[in-house]
Amino acid sequence: MEDLQNYLNSIRRDFADKSLTESSANKNPFLQFETWFEEAVNSQILDPYAMSISTVDETGQPSTRIVYLRFISEEGLVFYTNYTSHKGNDISTNNKIAVNFFWGELERQIRVEGVVTKVNEEMSDAYFEKRPRESQLGAWASDQSTEIKNREELEERLNYFADKFKDQVIPRPPHWGGYIVVPHKFEYWQGRPSRLHDRLIYTKKNNDWKITRVAP
Ligand SMILES: Cc1cc2nc3c(=O)[nH]c(=O)nc-3n(C[C@H](O)[C@H](O)[C@H](O)COP(=O)(O)O)c2cc1C
């Protein structure tokens, strides 16, 4: 751990390149997302659609994990998962959620806060249908977040479902589907020199978005 600590003590990097101003930012946080997302894709960032989501359980304990953003519209951000997973259980008792995108190559972070609900069954079905067969089988085989004996157990379950659905269209498991994050707050963070970073906050007020700046 000593090398690691030395590294953490010595590492320091200035932020250089870009800025985010009230006049350059789009008034609509979803359109601002579209602009930054396009730049992230063009920057060859690995998995720019990976986002970390934080949920809170009934004792108040938060937990965070990465999921993939699979759809976005002005209604919200959609990801797919197992409804009986750790995150699924959290969401069933507390629908508040926080989302974070970190695009280090662009010195950018986007934070989102909102509430989360299941998408409708048709949307989950349509997405599940498009997934590769192996991923569809994986959704059946993995009782996500539950303890398993070993890896073999997982592989046995995969084989079981591969057999069960042989030569058939694989239906979507009832415990698997989409969630939509409906934001009421966005923060766009742009790294700047001397730690004087830009932070623009969008807050939803009567269906309109208000932009404010906060200190870095
Ligand atoms: C790059 C990356 C993408 C991921 N995408 C998803 C995803 O879209 N859906 C999902 O359920 N898990 C995804 N995972 C796995 C989750 O991070 C997590 O392990 C899993 O959902 C179980 O989380 P939970 O036990 O907190 O519910 C991804 C992990 C990584 C590293």
Ligand as a Chemical Component Dictionary entry (heavy atoms), coordinates in Angstrom:
data_LIG
# 
_chem_comp.id                   LIG 
_chem_comp.type                 NON-POLYMER 
_chem_comp.pdbx_formal_charge   0 
_chem_comp.three_letter_code    LIG 
# 
loop_
_chem_comp_atom.comp_id 
_chem_comp_atom.atom_id 
_chem_comp_atom.alt_atom_id 
_chem_comp_atom.type_symbol 
_chem_comp_atom.charge 
_chem_comp_atom.model_Cartn_x 
_chem_comp_atom.model_Cartn_y 
_chem_comp_atom.model_Cartn_z 
_chem_comp_atom.pdbx_ordinal 
LIG C1  C1  C 0 -19.072 -0.980 -17.640 1  
LIG C2  C2  C 0 -20.162 -1.658 -16.852 2  
LIG C3  C3  C 0 -21.470 -1.660 -17.347 3  
LIG C4  C4  C 0 -22.504 -2.288 -16.641 4  
LIG N1  N1  N 0 -23.779 -2.220 -17.124 5  
LIG C5  C5  C 0 -24.782 -2.778 -16.409 6  
LIG C6  C6  C 0 -26.134 -2.622 -16.825 7  
LIG O1  O1  O 0 -26.463 -1.953 -17.820 8  
LIG N2  N2  N 0 -27.097 -3.231 -16.079 9  
LIG C7  C7  C 0 -26.807 -3.950 -14.941 10 
LIG O2  O2  O 0 -27.722 -4.476 -14.319 11 
LIG N3  N3  N 0 -25.532 -4.081 -14.506 12 
LIG C8  C8  C 0 -24.518 -3.509 -15.207 13 
LIG N4  N4  N 0 -23.228 -3.620 -14.755 14 
LIG C9  C9  C 0 -22.970 -4.369 -13.502 15 
LIG C10 C10 C 0 -23.311 -3.477 -12.303 16 
LIG O3  O3  O 0 -22.259 -2.557 -12.077 17 
LIG C11 C11 C 0 -23.579 -4.277 -11.008 18 
LIG O4  O4  O 0 -22.507 -5.173 -10.742 19 
LIG C12 C12 C 0 -24.876 -5.104 -11.095 20 
LIG O5  O5  O 0 -25.911 -4.386 -11.734 21 
LIG C13 C13 C 0 -25.327 -5.510 -9.703  22 
LIG O6  O6  O 0 -25.535 -4.354 -8.923  23 
LIG P1  P1  P 0 -26.374 -4.396 -7.549  24 
LIG O7  O7  O 0 -25.982 -5.680 -6.839  25 
LIG O8  O8  O 0 -25.962 -3.192 -6.799  26 
LIG O9  O9  O 0 -27.834 -4.381 -7.909  27 
LIG C14 C14 C 0 -22.193 -2.966 -15.428 28 
LIG C15 C15 C 0 -20.891 -2.940 -14.928 29 
LIG C16 C16 C 0 -19.897 -2.284 -15.616 30 
LIG C17 C17 C 0 -18.518 -2.234 -15.007 31 
# 
loop_
_chem_comp_bond.comp_id 
_chem_comp_bond.atom_id_1 
_chem_comp_bond.atom_id_2 
_chem_comp_bond.value_order 
_chem_comp_bond.pdbx_ordinal 
LIG C1  C2  SING 1  
LIG C2  C3  SING 2  
LIG C2  C16 DOUB 3  
LIG C3  C4  DOUB 4  
LIG C4  N1  SING 5  
LIG C4  C14 SING 6  
LIG N1  C5  DOUB 7  
LIG C5  C6  SING 8  
LIG C5  C8  SING 9  
LIG C6  O1  DOUB 10 
LIG C6  N2  SING 11 
LIG N2  C7  SING 12 
LIG C7  O2  DOUB 13 
LIG C7  N3  SING 14 
LIG N3  C8  DOUB 15 
LIG C8  N4  SING 16 
LIG N4  C9  SING 17 
LIG N4  C14 SING 18 
LIG C9  C10 SING 19 
LIG C10 O3  SING 20 
LIG C10 C11 SING 21 
LIG C11 O4  SING 22 
LIG C11 C12 SING 23 
LIG C12 O5  SING 24 
LIG C12 C13 SING 25 
LIG C13 O6  SING 26 
LIG O6  P1  SING 27 
LIG P1  O7  DOUB 28 
LIG P1  O8  SING 29 
LIG P1  O9  SING 30 
LIG C14 C15 DOUB 31 
LIG C15 C16 SING 32 
LIG C16 C17 SING 33 
# 
